C-alpha cells in the first residue's frame, strides 16, 4: 500500500527514492507502508513513535526501512497521577518550570466551572462533596478542548489528575491523546491523610499552605486561609477509596510507559526522580532518532 502523509518525526522510506531526497523535506515524506505483519506496528497520520513502545513493537525488518524525517523534537506529552495530597501540584510546578510544558489540571478546570456556577459546575460539586468522581461527560470535553489549544500542541502538555478511570483513559485514546510517559506518585495513606487535613488555601493568591509542613509566612496570611470543603479526614478517606478502585484500571492502559515515583520523601527528592525519568525519555528519543538515521 503506497501513500503520502506528513509525520513530525518518523517516516518509512520509499526504497525507490534516495535517502537524500527524503531528508530534504523534513516535515513531509513520500513513503510506502507494507502490512503490519511485515513491520510489526502501524502509524496514523500525525502520530509519532514513542521510544518506550518502539523497542517493543519494531521488528528488525522494519528498522531497516525507517529513517528520521525531521530533526525537530516532538513536544513532550506527560500524565501525572496520584492520590489526593500526593504532591502533584508541587511537582507540576517544578516540571513545567524546567520543561516549559503546558500544565493542565483537570481539578482546576472543574473548580473553575463550580466558581462560575454553571450547570456542569453544580453537578460536579455534588459528586465532589460525596467524595465521588465527576462523571466523564462533564470532564472529558473540558480536557479535550484544552489539549487541542495551540499552546498545548506546540509546547507539549502535562496533564495533572486526569484520567482517573478506565473510561476516561479510553475516551482520551479515542480522541487521539496518548502520553509519552505516565508518572504515578506513590504515597502511604497515613501521610496522605495528614497532608490533607492540614492543607489550607490562600483565597487572595491561590497559594496552598500546610499548617505543619508549609505554614504561612505572616499572621495576616494565616488569618485569611481557608480549608477546601473536601479537605476533611472523612472525605479524603472516601476519595482515597475511590482513587484506589480506579487507579489499577488506568494503569492497565499505560502499563508500558508508567514510572512509579516514591512520594513519601521531600519534594526535592521526588522531583529528582521525575527529572531523571524525563531526561531518560529525552535521551531515548535522541538515541532512537540516531539509530533510525543510521539505517
C-alpha positions as CSV (number, residue, x, y, z in Angstrom):
1,X,0.0,0.0,0.0
2,X,1.7,3.2,-1.1
3,X,0.7,6.5,0.4
4,X,1.8,10.1,1.1
5,X,1.5,11.6,4.5
6,X,3.1,14.1,6.9
7,X,4.8,12.9,10.1
8,X,6.5,15.2,12.5
9,X,9.3,12.8,13.5
10,X,9.5,9.5,11.7
11,X,8.6,8.1,8.3
12,X,9.1,4.8,6.5
13,X,11.4,5.3,3.5
14,X,10.3,4.6,0.0
15,X,13.0,2.3,-1.4
16,X,12.7,3.8,-4.8
17,X,13.8,7.2,-3.6
18,X,17.4,8.1,-2.5
19,X,17.8,8.9,1.2
20,X,18.9,12.5,0.5
21,X,15.6,13.1,-1.3
22,X,13.6,12.0,1.8
23,X,15.7,14.1,4.2
24,X,15.5,17.2,2.1
25,X,11.8,17.6,3.1
26,X,11.9,17.3,6.9
27,X,8.2,17.6,7.6
28,X,6.8,15.6,4.7
29,X,8.0,12.3,3.3
30,X,6.8,10.1,0.5
31,X,6.8,6.5,1.8
32,X,5.4,3.1,1.3
33,X,3.9,1.0,4.1
34,X,4.0,-2.7,4.0
35,X,1.5,-4.6,6.0
36,X,1.6,-4.5,9.8
37,X,2.7,-8.2,9.6
38,X,5.9,-7.0,8.0
39,X,6.6,-4.0,10.1
40,X,5.1,-5.0,13.5
41,X,3.5,-1.6,14.0
42,X,1.1,0.9,12.4
43,X,1.2,4.7,12.2
44,X,-1.7,7.0,11.9
45,X,-1.4,10.5,10.3
46,X,0.2,12.9,12.8
47,X,1.3,10.1,15.1
48,X,4.8,9.9,16.4
49,X,6.8,6.9,17.7
50,X,7.2,6.6,21.5
51,X,10.7,5.2,22.3
52,X,9.3,3.2,25.1
53,X,6.9,1.4,22.8
54,X,9.2,1.5,19.7
55,X,11.6,-1.0,21.2
56,X,8.8,-3.5,21.8
57,X,7.0,-3.1,18.5
58,X,9.5,-2.7,15.7
59,X,10.8,-5.8,14.0
60,X,14.4,-5.9,12.5
61,X,12.9,-5.7,9.0
62,X,11.0,-2.5,10.0
63,X,14.1,-0.9,11.5
64,X,16.0,-1.2,8.2
65,X,13.3,0.9,6.4
66,X,12.8,3.7,9.0
67,X,14.5,7.0,8.7
68,X,14.4,10.3,10.5
69,X,12.3,12.8,8.6
70,X,12.7,15.8,10.9
71,X,15.4,16.8,13.5
72,X,12.8,18.9,15.4
73,X,12.0,17.1,18.7
74,X,8.4,16.4,19.4
75,X,6.9,18.2,22.4
76,X,6.6,16.0,25.5
77,X,3.2,14.6,26.4
78,X,3.1,13.7,30.1
79,X,0.5,12.5,32.5
80,X,0.9,12.6,36.2
81,X,-1.3,10.8,38.7
82,X,-1.6,10.2,42.4
83,X,-4.0,10.2,45.3
84,X,-5.2,13.5,46.9
85,X,-2.3,15.3,48.6
86,X,0.3,13.1,46.8
87,X,2.1,16.2,45.7
88,X,1.0,16.5,42.1
89,X,0.6,20.3,42.2
90,X,4.1,20.9,43.6
91,X,5.7,18.5,41.2
92,X,3.8,20.0,38.2
93,X,5.1,23.5,39.1
94,X,8.7,22.1,39.1
95,X,8.2,20.1,35.8
96,X,6.6,23.0,33.9
97,X,9.2,25.4,35.1
98,X,12.0,23.3,33.8
99,X,10.5,21.7,30.7
100,X,8.1,24.5,29.7
101,X,5.1,22.2,29.3
102,X,1.5,23.5,29.5
103,X,0.1,22.4,32.8
104,X,-3.5,21.2,32.5
105,X,-5.1,20.3,35.9
106,X,-8.5,18.6,35.5
107,X,-9.3,19.7,39.0
108,X,-8.7,23.3,38.2
109,X,-10.9,23.1,35.2
110,X,-13.7,21.6,37.3
111,X,-13.3,24.2,40.1
112,X,-13.5,27.0,37.5
113,X,-16.9,25.6,36.4
114,X,-18.0,25.4,40.0
115,X,-16.9,29.0,40.7
116,X,-18.9,30.2,37.6
117,X,-21.9,28.4,38.9
118,X,-22.5,26.7,35.6
119,X,-24.8,23.6,35.3
120,X,-21.7,21.4,34.9
121,X,-20.2,23.1,37.9
122,X,-23.2,22.5,40.1
123,X,-23.4,18.9,39.1
124,X,-19.7,18.4,39.6
125,X,-19.8,19.9,43.1
126,X,-22.5,17.4,44.2
127,X,-20.2,14.5,43.3
128,X,-17.1,16.0,44.7
129,X,-18.8,16.7,48.1
130,X,-19.6,13.0,48.3
131,X,-16.0,12.1,47.5
132,X,-17.0,10.6,44.2
133,X,-15.6,11.0,40.7
134,X,-17.2,13.6,38.4
135,X,-19.0,11.9,35.5
136,X,-16.9,11.6,32.3
137,X,-19.3,13.6,30.2
138,X,-18.6,16.7,32.4
139,X,-14.8,16.5,32.5
140,X,-13.8,14.9,29.2
141,X,-14.9,17.7,26.9
142,X,-13.2,20.3,29.0
143,X,-9.9,18.4,29.0
144,X,-10.2,17.7,25.3
145,X,-10.7,21.3,24.4
146,X,-7.7,22.4,26.5
147,X,-5.4,19.7,24.9
148,X,-6.4,21.0,21.5
149,X,-5.3,24.6,22.1
150,X,-2.3,25.8,20.1
151,X,0.0,26.2,23.1
152,X,-0.6,22.6,24.2
153,X,0.2,21.3,20.7
154,X,3.3,23.4,20.2
155,X,4.9,23.2,23.7
156,X,3.6,19.8,24.9
157,X,1.5,19.2,27.9
158,X,1.5,17.9,31.5
159,X,-1.9,16.5,32.3
160,X,-2.5,16.6,36.0
161,X,-5.1,14.4,37.7
162,X,-6.7,13.0,34.6
163,X,-7.6,10.4,33.6
164,X,-8.9,9.0,36.8
165,X,-10.8,6.0,35.5
166,X,-10.5,3.4,32.7
167,X,-13.4,5.1,30.8
168,X,-11.7,8.5,30.9
169,X,-8.5,7.0,29.7
170,X,-10.4,5.2,26.9
171,X,-12.1,8.5,25.9
172,X,-8.7,10.3,25.7
173,X,-7.3,7.5,23.5
174,X,-10.4,7.7,21.2
175,X,-9.7,11.4,20.8
176,X,-6.1,10.6,19.9
177,X,-4.4,11.7,23.1
178,X,-1.7,9.3,24.3
179,X,1.1,10.2,26.7
180,X,4.8,9.6,26.2
181,X,5.1,8.9,29.9
182,X,2.7,8.2,32.8
183,X,4.0,9.3,36.2
184,X,2.5,7.7,39.3
185,X,3.2,9.3,42.7
186,X,3.0,6.7,45.4
187,X,2.4,7.9,49.0
188,X,1.4,5.9,52.1
189,X,-2.2,6.5,53.2
190,X,-1.3,7.8,56.7
191,X,0.9,10.5,55.2
192,X,-1.9,11.4,52.7
193,X,-4.5,11.9,55.4
194,X,-2.1,14.1,57.4
195,X,-1.3,16.2,54.4
196,X,-4.9,16.8,53.5
197,X,-6.2,17.7,57.0
198,X,-3.6,20.3,57.4
199,X,-3.9,21.8,54.0
200,X,-5.1,25.4,53.6
201,X,-5.8,27.8,50.7
202,X,-5.0,31.5,50.5
203,X,-8.0,32.9,48.6
204,X,-6.1,36.0,47.7
205,X,-3.1,34.5,46.0
206,X,-4.4,30.9,45.3
207,X,-1.3,29.5,47.1
208,X,-1.6,26.3,49.0
209,X,-0.2,26.1,52.5
210,X,0.1,23.3,55.1
211,X,-0.2,24.1,58.8
212,X,2.7,21.8,59.6
213,X,4.9,21.4,56.6
214,X,4.5,24.7,54.8
215,X,3.0,27.3,57.2
216,X,2.0,30.8,56.0
217,X,4.7,33.5,56.1
218,X,2.7,36.1,58.1
219,X,-0.1,36.3,60.6
220,X,-2.1,38.3,58.0
221,X,-1.9,35.4,55.6
222,X,-2.7,32.9,58.3
223,X,-5.9,34.8,59.3
224,X,-7.4,34.6,55.8
225,X,-6.6,31.0,55.0
226,X,-9.5,28.7,54.2
227,X,-10.0,24.9,54.0
228,X,-11.5,23.3,51.0
229,X,-14.8,21.7,51.7
230,X,-13.4,18.2,50.8
231,X,-10.2,18.5,52.8
232,X,-11.5,16.7,55.8
233,X,-10.4,13.3,57.1
234,X,-13.8,11.7,56.4
235,X,-14.0,13.0,52.8
236,X,-10.3,12.3,52.0
237,X,-10.7,8.7,53.0
238,X,-13.7,8.4,50.7
239,X,-11.6,10.0,47.9
240,X,-8.7,7.6,48.6
241,X,-11.1,4.6,48.4
242,X,-12.4,5.8,45.1
243,X,-8.9,6.5,43.8
244,X,-7.6,3.0,44.7
245,X,-10.6,1.4,43.0
246,X,-9.8,3.2,39.7
247,X,-6.0,3.5,39.5
248,X,-5.3,0.0,38.6
249,X,-7.7,0.2,35.6
250,X,-6.0,3.4,34.4
251,X,-2.5,1.9,34.8
252,X,-3.6,-1.0,32.6
253,X,-3.9,1.5,29.7
254,X,-0.4,2.8,30.2
255,X,1.5,-0.1,31.7
256,X,4.4,0.0,29.3
257,X,5.1,3.7,29.8
258,X,4.4,4.0,33.6
259,X,7.0,5.1,36.1
260,X,6.3,4.8,39.8
261,X,7.7,7.6,42.0
262,X,8.3,7.4,45.7
263,X,6.3,10.3,47.0
264,X,7.0,9.8,50.7
265,X,10.2,11.8,50.6
266,X,10.9,15.5,50.3
267,X,9.6,17.4,47.2
268,X,13.2,17.9,46.1
269,X,13.8,14.2,46.2
270,X,10.5,13.5,44.4
271,X,11.4,15.9,41.6
272,X,14.9,14.4,41.3
273,X,13.2,11.0,40.5
274,X,10.8,12.6,38.0
275,X,13.5,14.7,36.4
276,X,15.7,11.6,35.9
277,X,12.8,9.9,34.1
278,X,12.1,12.8,31.8
279,X,15.8,13.1,31.0
280,X,15.9,9.4,30.2
281,X,12.9,9.8,27.9
282,X,14.5,12.7,26.0
283,X,17.8,10.8,25.7
284,X,16.0,7.7,24.5
285,X,14.3,9.8,21.8
286,X,17.6,11.1,20.7
287,X,19.1,7.6,20.7
288,X,16.2,6.2,18.8
289,X,16.4,9.0,16.2
290,X,20.1,8.4,15.8
291,X,19.7,4.7,15.5
292,X,17.0,5.1,12.9
293,X,19.0,7.6,10.9
294,X,21.9,5.2,10.6
295,X,19.8,2.8,8.5
